């Protein structure tokens, strides 16, 4: 199967833009680790434990708030229960948690890929995002990472912030590229309704950036990364050749995965396809065995998901794949629509359907139009 995702829900503080499930009370970390180990062991001798696991991903929250000894307990339980032949084991971390010893400990546990949440090096932008680390800590952390045994790592960057200038973005990118990152996740700031930022926008205290400004930022990032051989392979993900994220790529290709921990998602496609989400409630997770409701997905739903996820990637989606695996044939209306977008330079259509860089800027609109025309 694709792999296992473990949601570590602890954070020091709430970032202004984040709508992932987290708690800021970190006193329950040890209790959580013991409960997570129990959760992992509950999969012994089940159908989920019979498929080989290719990737493990510690996300959150802030997994770097766990001690190496706690991570060792979790890793031990995973290897006891599952058939693991890992191509990639990733752990998300914040700059203020990292030391040379911490990175060495992670490497000794078999963690092969670090995911660093930098977001920006600009002090005012870090303050706006309510990040826990400083610009100096981010730079120091990248120096430690570059000097460590991690030859596979990724760095998160956020662009399209309200008031963020082109000069600020270019400074961020130049500083980041000094460290020769093999992979970068660059996200356009998304304003989610339940976040601090969403509330500020709702109250009129902050105006979101104009679409043309975000598009300009997107072009700058594409150009500067490409000049260093770092190419976009998904809307928000860039890498050197061969350094693409294996775990995330499998999500987009409908590979099976298990999500463990509060708020984690799972997807399993055997005879039927099912998806389920653990409840976003740490106290309940610590108290009870979670039995989330499972949603059974039809082939049509799966095909539409495959279109939505595949068109976000450089690989695109194959027409033959849609027909053979999903029994989904593009309608004459969809083909006409694609032809029109191809003439505009937004889509390329042959055996596969791919969005160009111009098309990527309006990915959501193209996908919505395409799906509703079926």
Secondary structure by P-SEA (a helix, b strand, c coil): ccbbbbbbcccccccccccccccccccaaaaaaaaaaaaaacccccccccccccbbbbbccccccccaaaaaaaaaaaaacccccccbbbbbbccccccaaaaaaaaaacccbbbbccccccaaaaaaacccccaaaaaaaaaaaaacccccbbbbbbcccccccaaaaaaaaaaaacccccbbbbbcbbbbcccaaaaaaaacccccccaaaaaaaaaaaaaaaaaacccccccccccccccccaaaaaaaacccccccccbbbbbbbccbbbbbbccccaaaaaccccccbbbbbcaaaaaaaaaaaaaaccccccaaaaaacccccccaaaaaaaaaaaaacccccccbbbbcaaaaaaaaaaaaaaaaac
